[in-house]
Amino acid sequence: MARSLRSYRHEAERLRAAGRSYRQIAVLWRERDGVNSRVAYRLAHGLTQADVAERWNAQWPDPATPKTAKTISYWEIWPGPGGRTPSPDTLNKLAYLYRCSAGELHL
């Protein structure tokens, strides 16, 4: 059964209070829950896809092509059907937002 964002948020808060890093939390969820790194890091920060899009647009405004929650969703489901491959620039920007390395988001 899929877990809710709220459930992940509470666990992330508990793990962070216990001294776990975002990376440690993301690795735990990748291994235990089978989520990919892009999802795991977003959840470790307690963010929704809309939150990520909002932060992205604030950091790198582009009125011609603003990012949306759907854009974030496409990157998160890659390499699955319907997903879109995040470019190296995209991975670098997500890594900036998630405080990790771009290489960690490719897993």
Secondary structure, 3 states (H helix, E strand, C coil): CCCCHHHHHHHHHHHHHCCCCHHHHHHHHHHHHCCCHHHHHHHHCCCCHHHHHHHHHHHCCCCCCCCCHHHHHHHHHCCCCCCCCCCHHHHHHHHHHHCCCHHHHHC
